[in-house]
């Protein structure tokens, strides 16, 4: 992609960024690779949902439907979507690539399922395993200012390597236990990498998005169990 940028004389304001014309060979190859990754993610989440529902059904000797274990919403983060947006007073077809963000469409948008036409698109904001997560909804202001986008999480405060060097996994487990949070983990290093201290304060991030008007706070979720594979 860097070769394509040089060939097509594309300049960006950050050396960590790279891009190519959508209709170029590089652009088309990227979109195909992204679609493959997105399909993998969809199948992964569907499989985890199925297995989770089966586990609850077995434990409570019931059925997932009777337990009301329905998927509220499923959406891909960090993905490019072809969408219609207003720019300079004209409606244009754009490829919106949300990196570190997720789609947050407002009420009555035609791409939102019928169940959420009055509320706006659900926005799932994952926090950390020891703090909280949030559900937001999209807004008209976000549609105008950010192409219908908002944050998709807190973001890391410490790199994975720095988390492993600086944190004690036994202390992380002790704090989780004090909060009544159960955890099943495949490796101690995952506990340190995903510790609450490794991430920014998700409440601060969500409050910023809410105050900016690009999404609206709806529900705060408290963790009771964590599985790290």
C-alpha positions in Angstrom: 0.0 0.0 0.0 2.9 2.3 0.6 4.1 1.7 -2.9 0.6 2.6 -4.1 0.7 5.9 -2.1 4.0 6.8 -3.7 2.8 5.9 -7.2 -0.4 7.8 -6.9 1.2 10.7 -4.9 -1.0 10.3 -1.9 0.1 12.2 1.2 -1.2 11.7 4.8 -0.6 13.6 7.9 0.6 10.6 10.0 3.3 8.2 9.0 1.4 5.4 10.7 -1.5 5.8 8.2 -1.6 4.1 4.8 -4.3 4.2 2.1 -4.9 3.5 -1.6 -7.6 4.5 -4.1 -10.6 2.2 -3.6 -10.7 1.2 -7.3 -7.0 0.4 -7.5 -5.8 -3.2 -7.3 -4.4 -2.5 -3.8 -7.7 -1.0 -2.6 -9.7 -3.9 -4.0 -7.3 -6.4 -2.4 -7.6 -4.7 0.9 -11.4 -4.7 0.8 -11.4 -8.4 0.0 -9.0 -9.2 2.8 -11.1 -7.1 5.2 -14.3 -8.9 4.1 -12.6 -12.2 4.8 -11.6 -11.1 8.3 -15.1 -9.8 9.0 -16.7 -13.1 8.0 -14.3 -14.9 10.3 -15.3 -12.6 13.1 -19.0 -13.0 12.4 -18.6 -16.8 12.5 -16.5 -16.6 15.7 -19.1 -14.5 17.5 -22.0 -16.7 16.3 -20.2 -19.8 17.6 -19.5 -18.2 21.0 -23.1 -17.1 21.2 -24.4 -20.6 20.5 -22.0 -22.3 23.0 -22.9 -19.7 25.7 -26.6 -20.3 25.2 -26.1 -24.1 25.3 -24.0 -23.8 28.5 -26.7 -21.7 30.3 -29.5 -24.0 29.1 -27.6 -27.0 30.5 -26.8 -25.3 33.8 -30.4 -24.1 34.4 -32.1 -27.1 32.8 -34.0 -24.9 30.4 -33.8 -23.7 26.8 -32.1 -20.5 25.6 -35.5 -19.2 24.4 -37.1 -19.7 27.8 -34.1 -18.0 29.4 -34.7 -15.1 27.0 -31.1 -15.3 25.8 -31.5 -13.4 22.6 -28.8 -11.4 20.8 -29.5 -7.7 21.4 -27.2 -6.5 18.6 -24.1 -7.6 16.6 -21.9 -5.2 14.7 -18.3 -5.2 13.5 -15.8 -2.7 14.7 -12.7 -1.5 12.8 -14.3 -2.0 9.4 -15.0 0.0 6.2 -18.6 0.4 5.0 -20.0 1.9 1.8 -22.6 4.5 3.1 -24.5 7.6 2.0 -23.6 10.8 3.7 -24.1 14.5 3.3 -21.0 16.5 2.4 -20.9 20.2 1.3 -24.7 20.2 1.0 -24.7 17.1 -1.3 -25.5 13.4 -0.6 -22.5 11.3 -1.6 -21.5 7.7 -1.5 -18.5 7.2 0.7 -16.4 4.4 2.0 -16.3 5.1 5.8 -13.4 3.3 7.5 -13.9 3.3 11.3 -10.6 2.5 13.0 -10.8 2.5 16.7 -14.5 3.4 16.4 -17.9 1.9 15.5 -21.0 2.8 13.6 -23.6 4.8 15.6 -26.5 5.7 13.4 -29.4 7.9 14.7 -33.1 7.1 15.1 -35.0 6.5 11.8 -31.9 5.8 9.8 -32.9 3.3 7.0 -30.0 0.9 7.8 -31.1 0.4 11.4 -33.3 -2.7 12.1 -37.0 -2.0 12.8 -36.6 -2.8 16.5 -34.3 0.2 17.0 -35.8 2.8 14.6 -37.1 4.9 17.5 -34.0 4.6 19.7 -31.1 4.7 17.3 -28.5 2.1 16.7 -27.2 0.3 19.8 -23.5 1.0 20.4 -21.7 -1.6 22.4 -18.8 -0.1 24.4 -16.6 -2.8 26.1 -14.8 -1.6 29.2 -12.5 -3.9 31.2 -13.1 -7.1 33.1 -13.0 -5.2 36.4 -14.9 -2.0 35.8 -17.9 -1.7 33.5 -19.2 -1.6 29.9 -21.8 0.6 28.3 -24.6 0.6 25.7 -25.0 3.9 23.9 -27.2 4.9 21.0 -26.4 6.9 17.9 -27.4 10.6 17.4 -28.2 13.0 14.6 -25.3 15.2 15.7 -22.9 12.2 15.3 -24.3 11.7 11.8 -23.4 15.2 10.9 -20.1 15.5 12.6 -18.5 12.0 12.6 -20.3 10.2 9.7 -22.3 8.4 12.3 -19.3 7.1 14.3 -18.3 7.0 18.0 -15.8 5.2 20.2 -15.8 1.4 20.5 -14.0 1.0 23.8 -11.7 2.6 26.3 -8.4 2.0 24.5 -5.2 0.7 26.0 -3.3 2.8 28.6 -0.4 0.3 28.8 1.0 -1.9 26.0 0.6 -5.7 26.5 4.3 -6.0 27.1 4.3 -3.2 29.7 1.3 -4.7 31.4 3.1 -8.0 31.8 6.2 -6.3 33.2 4.4 -4.0 35.7 1.4 -6.0 37.0 1.1 -8.9 39.3 -1.6 -11.3 38.1 -2.3 -12.6 41.6 -3.1 -9.1 42.7 -5.4 -8.6 39.7 -7.2 -11.9 40.6 -7.5 -10.8 44.2 -9.1 -7.5 43.3 -11.6 -9.2 40.9 -12.5 -11.7 43.6 -13.2 -8.8 46.1 -15.6 -7.3 43.5 -17.4 -10.6 43.2 -16.2 -11.2 39.6 -15.5 -14.8 38.6 -12.8 -15.4 36.0 -11.6 -18.3 33.9 -8.3 -17.7 32.1 -6.1 -19.8 29.9 -2.8 -18.1 30.9 -1.7 -15.8 33.7 -0.2 -13.3 31.2 -3.7 -12.8 29.8 -4.8 -11.6 33.2 -2.1 -8.9 33.2 -2.7 -7.9 29.6 -6.4 -7.4 30.2 -6.2 -6.0 33.7 -8.3 -2.8 34.3 -5.1 -0.9 34.9 -4.0 -1.7 31.3 -6.9 0.4 29.9 -8.1 4.0 30.0 -11.1 4.8 32.1 -14.1 3.7 30.0 -16.5 6.0 31.9 -14.4 9.0 31.0 -14.3 8.0 27.4 -18.1 7.4 27.2 -18.8 10.7 29.0 -16.7 12.5 26.5 -18.7 11.0 23.6 -21.9 11.8 25.4 -20.9 15.4 26.1 -19.8 15.8 22.5 -23.2 14.7 21.3 -21.9 12.0 19.0 -23.6 9.2 21.0 -25.9 9.0 24.0 -25.5 7.0 27.2 -28.2 4.4 27.6 -27.2 1.5 29.9 -24.2 0.8 32.2 -23.2 -2.9 32.6 -21.4 -4.5 35.5 -19.3 -7.6 34.9 -20.0 -10.7 36.9 -18.0 -13.3 35.0 -15.0 -13.2 32.6 -13.6 -15.8 30.2 -10.2 -15.2 28.7 -9.3 -17.8 26.1 
